[in-house]
Amino acid sequence: MRSGWLKFLLGLWLLLSPWILGYWRITSALWSQVVVGVLIILLSLWEIVGVEENNQNNDQNEER
């Protein structure tokens, strides 16, 4: 689960880095960072939610 949050932070960094590092005027670099950052964020959230749902299902199965 911790790796999902690390991936989320990586995606967030990629998304914000053009403005933080000051190369937002380079259009190709900006859009590649934004697209890859958003994809990593979405996939990491999918992983985090999937892990949490899987843990809840395992807990319910153990109670039976």
OpenMM code with the backbone's topology and positions (N, CA, C; nanometers):
from openmm import Vec3, app, unit

residues = "MET ARG SER GLY TRP LEU LYS PHE LEU LEU GLY LEU TRP LEU LEU LEU SER PRO TRP ILE LEU GLY TYR TRP ARG ILE THR SER ALA LEU TRP SER GLN VAL VAL VAL GLY VAL LEU ILE ILE LEU LEU SER LEU TRP GLU ILE VAL GLY VAL GLU GLU ASN ASN GLN ASN ASN ASP GLN ASN GLU GLU ARG".split()
positions = [
    Vec3(0.0824, -0.1188, 0.0000),
    Vec3(0.0000, 0.0000, 0.0000),
    Vec3(0.0867, 0.1250, 0.0000),
    Vec3(0.1990, 0.1181, 0.0678),
    Vec3(0.2868, 0.2347, 0.0725),
    Vec3(0.3418, 0.2662, -0.0665),
    Vec3(0.3672, 0.1631, -0.1473),
    Vec3(0.4205, 0.1888, -0.2815),
    Vec3(0.3189, 0.2637, -0.3673),
    Vec3(0.1899, 0.2395, -0.3451),
    Vec3(0.0871, 0.3131, -0.4182),
    Vec3(0.0930, 0.4613, -0.3885),
    Vec3(0.1135, 0.4945, -0.2622),
    Vec3(0.1232, 0.6365, -0.2243),
    Vec3(0.2517, 0.6991, -0.2764),
    Vec3(0.3597, 0.6222, -0.2824),
    Vec3(0.4840, 0.6757, -0.3394),
    Vec3(0.4666, 0.7036, -0.4885),
    Vec3(0.3959, 0.6147, -0.5572),
    Vec3(0.3678, 0.6364, -0.6990),
    Vec3(0.2793, 0.7595, -0.7172),
    Vec3(0.1837, 0.7775, -0.6282),
    Vec3(0.0975, 0.8963, -0.6331),
    Vec3(0.1812, 1.0229, -0.6207),
    Vec3(0.2738, 1.0242, -0.5245),
    Vec3(0.3594, 1.1422, -0.5061),
    Vec3(0.4496, 1.1656, -0.6270),
    Vec3(0.4986, 1.0584, -0.6882),
    Vec3(0.5790, 1.0716, -0.8093),
    Vec3(0.4963, 1.1352, -0.9211),
    Vec3(0.3736, 1.0873, -0.9383),
    Vec3(0.2856, 1.1449, -1.0395),
    Vec3(0.2557, 1.2910, -1.0131),
    Vec3(0.2341, 1.3241, -0.8864),
    Vec3(0.2084, 1.4628, -0.8496),
    Vec3(0.3296, 1.5501, -0.8799),
    Vec3(0.4475, 1.4987, -0.8500),
    Vec3(0.5702, 1.5732, -0.8804),
    Vec3(0.5837, 1.5949, -1.0311),
    Vec3(0.5600, 1.4888, -1.1099),
    Vec3(0.5698, 1.5034, -1.2546),
    Vec3(0.4683, 1.6041, -1.3069),
    Vec3(0.3501, 1.6039, -1.2492),
    Vec3(0.2463, 1.6962, -1.2916),
    Vec3(0.2840, 1.8412, -1.2617),
    Vec3(0.3414, 1.8662, -1.1469),
    Vec3(0.3709, 2.0030, -1.1036),
    Vec3(0.5112, 2.0511, -1.1388),
    Vec3(0.6001, 1.9614, -1.1769),
    Vec3(0.7404, 1.9988, -1.1974),
    Vec3(0.7635, 2.1052, -1.3052),
    Vec3(0.6861, 2.1094, -1.4143),
    Vec3(0.7133, 2.2180, -1.5103),
    Vec3(0.7004, 2.3577, -1.4486),
    Vec3(0.6066, 2.3759, -1.3581),
    Vec3(0.5883, 2.5067, -1.2946),
    Vec3(0.6880, 2.5271, -1.1805),
    Vec3(0.7171, 2.4213, -1.1074),
    Vec3(0.8120, 2.4330, -0.9960),
    Vec3(0.9529, 2.4609, -1.0476),
    Vec3(0.9920, 2.3899, -1.1532),
    Vec3(1.1278, 2.4043, -1.2062),
    Vec3(1.1395, 2.5116, -1.3145),
    Vec3(1.0263, 2.5682, -1.3571),
    Vec3(1.0281, 2.6837, -1.4453),
    Vec3(1.0413, 2.6552, -1.5941),
    Vec3(1.0038, 2.5378, -1.6411),
    Vec3(1.0105, 2.5130, -1.7848),
    Vec3(0.8713, 2.4947, -1.8455),
    Vec3(0.7742, 2.5627, -1.7895),
    Vec3(0.6363, 2.5506, -1.8370),
    Vec3(0.6146, 2.6144, -1.9738),
    Vec3(0.7061, 2.6955, -2.0192),
    Vec3(0.6909, 2.7587, -2.1511),
    Vec3(0.7309, 2.6655, -2.2648),
    Vec3(0.8005, 2.5576, -2.2343),
    Vec3(0.8375, 2.4589, -2.3359),
    Vec3(0.7194, 2.3632, -2.3495),
    Vec3(0.6394, 2.3849, -2.4521),
    Vec3(0.5101, 2.3190, -2.4648),
    Vec3(0.5205, 2.1674, -2.4669),
    Vec3(0.6139, 2.1116, -2.5422),
    Vec3(0.6237, 1.9660, -2.5514),
    Vec3(0.6629, 1.9050, -2.4169),
    Vec3(0.7542, 1.9673, -2.3470),
    Vec3(0.7935, 1.9174, -2.2155),
    Vec3(0.6796, 1.9308, -2.1156),
    Vec3(0.6084, 2.0417, -2.1223),
    Vec3(0.4958, 2.0637, -2.0324),
    Vec3(0.3905, 1.9552, -2.0498),
    Vec3(0.3468, 1.9329, -2.1743),
    Vec3(0.2384, 1.8376, -2.1966),
    Vec3(0.2796, 1.6939, -2.1693),
    Vec3(0.4041, 1.6598, -2.1995),
    Vec3(0.4466, 1.5228, -2.1689),
    Vec3(0.4488, 1.4995, -2.0176),
    Vec3(0.4953, 1.5963, -1.9422),
    Vec3(0.4963, 1.5834, -1.7965),
    Vec3(0.3548, 1.5776, -1.7398),
    Vec3(0.2664, 1.6614, -1.7915),
    Vec3(0.1288, 1.6644, -1.7416),
    Vec3(0.0584, 1.5326, -1.7720),
    Vec3(0.0703, 1.4832, -1.8949),
    Vec3(0.0022, 1.3595, -1.9329),
    Vec3(0.0560, 1.2409, -1.8538),
    Vec3(0.1868, 1.2277, -1.8453),
    Vec3(0.2454, 1.1163, -1.7702),
    Vec3(0.2130, 1.1288, -1.6220),
    Vec3(0.2178, 1.2484, -1.5683),
    Vec3(0.1848, 1.2681, -1.4273),
    Vec3(0.0417, 1.2299, -1.3955),
    Vec3(-0.0519, 1.2709, -1.4803),
    Vec3(-0.1929, 1.2361, -1.4583),
    Vec3(-0.2130, 1.0860, -1.4692),
    Vec3(-0.1504, 1.0222, -1.5675),
    Vec3(-0.1624, 0.8764, -1.5814),
    Vec3(-0.1094, 0.8038, -1.4579),
    Vec3(0.0053, 0.8452, -1.4091),
    Vec3(0.0622, 0.7814, -1.2901),
    Vec3(-0.0276, 0.8038, -1.1695),
    Vec3(-0.0817, 0.9234, -1.1551),
    Vec3(-0.1729, 0.9516, -1.0438),
    Vec3(-0.2956, 0.8622, -1.0518),
    Vec3(-0.3571, 0.8532, -1.1690),
    Vec3(-0.4774, 0.7707, -1.1838),
    Vec3(-0.4494, 0.6235, -1.1572),
    Vec3(-0.3392, 0.5731, -1.2113),
    Vec3(-0.3057, 0.4323, -1.1897),
    Vec3(-0.2704, 0.4041, -1.0441),
    Vec3(-0.2039, 0.4972, -0.9788),
    Vec3(-0.1704, 0.4750, -0.8381),
    Vec3(-0.2953, 0.4786, -0.7509),
    Vec3(-0.3894, 0.5680, -0.7824),
    Vec3(-0.5154, 0.5708, -0.7066),
    Vec3(-0.5943, 0.4419, -0.7295),
    Vec3(-0.5904, 0.3914, -0.8507),
    Vec3(-0.6575, 0.2649, -0.8811),
    Vec3(-0.5949, 0.1526, -0.7993),
    Vec3(-0.4617, 0.1536, -0.7897),
    Vec3(-0.3917, 0.0531, -0.7094),
    Vec3(-0.4274, 0.0678, -0.5614),
    Vec3(-0.4288, 0.1895, -0.5105),
    Vec3(-0.4586, 0.2126, -0.3685),
    Vec3(-0.6003, 0.1669, -0.3361),
    Vec3(-0.6962, 0.2047, -0.4186),
    Vec3(-0.8351, 0.1652, -0.3948),
    Vec3(-0.8496, 0.0142, -0.4076),
    Vec3(-0.7833, -0.0456, -0.5054),
    Vec3(-0.7895, -0.1900, -0.5239),
    Vec3(-0.7316, -0.2657, -0.4066),
    Vec3(-0.6225, -0.2171, -0.3517),
    Vec3(-0.5605, -0.2817, -0.2357),
    Vec3(-0.6529, -0.2720, -0.1153),
    Vec3(-0.7133, -0.1560, -0.0938),
    Vec3(-0.8030, -0.1384, 0.0199),
    Vec3(-0.9263, -0.2272, 0.0061),
    Vec3(-0.9835, -0.2355, -0.1147),
    Vec3(-1.1004, -0.3211, -0.1366),
    Vec3(-1.0631, -0.4676, -0.1176),
    Vec3(-0.9455, -0.5055, -0.1642),
    Vec3(-0.9002, -0.6430, -0.1496),
    Vec3(-0.8807, -0.6780, -0.0024),
    Vec3(-0.8262, -0.5854, 0.0745),
    Vec3(-0.8081, -0.6086, 0.2174),
    Vec3(-0.9421, -0.6232, 0.2879),
    Vec3(-1.0411, -0.5426, 0.2483),
    Vec3(-1.1738, -0.5527, 0.3088),
    Vec3(-1.2384, -0.6859, 0.2736),
    Vec3(-1.2231, -0.7313, 0.1496),
    Vec3(-1.2791, -0.8602, 0.1095),
    Vec3(-1.2126, -0.9745, 0.1845),
    Vec3(-1.0820, -0.9659, 0.2053),
    Vec3(-1.0112, -1.0699, 0.2800),
    Vec3(-1.0574, -1.0740, 0.4249),
    Vec3(-1.0809, -0.9564, 0.4843),
    Vec3(-1.1297, -0.9516, 0.6221),
    Vec3(-1.2669, -1.0147, 0.6330),
    Vec3(-1.3539, -0.9909, 0.5353),
    Vec3(-1.4877, -1.0487, 0.5377),
    Vec3(-1.4824, -1.1996, 0.5195),
    Vec3(-1.3917, -1.2475, 0.4352),
    Vec3(-1.3784, -1.3916, 0.4135),
    Vec3(-1.3247, -1.4624, 0.5381),
    Vec3(-1.2368, -1.3966, 0.6114),
    Vec3(-1.1804, -1.4568, 0.7318),
    Vec3(-1.2843, -1.4681, 0.8426),
    Vec3(-1.3811, -1.3772, 0.8438),
    Vec3(-1.4847, -1.3801, 0.9479),
    Vec3(-1.5828, -1.4960, 0.9268),
    Vec3(-1.5951, -1.5450, 0.8066),
    Vec3(-1.6902, -1.6534, 0.7768),
    Vec3(-1.6394, -1.7852, 0.8189),
] * unit.nanometer
topology = app.Topology()
chain = topology.addChain("A")
for resn in residues:
    res = topology.addResidue(resn, chain)
    for name in ("N", "CA", "C"):
        topology.addAtom(name, app.Element.getBySymbol(name[0]), res)
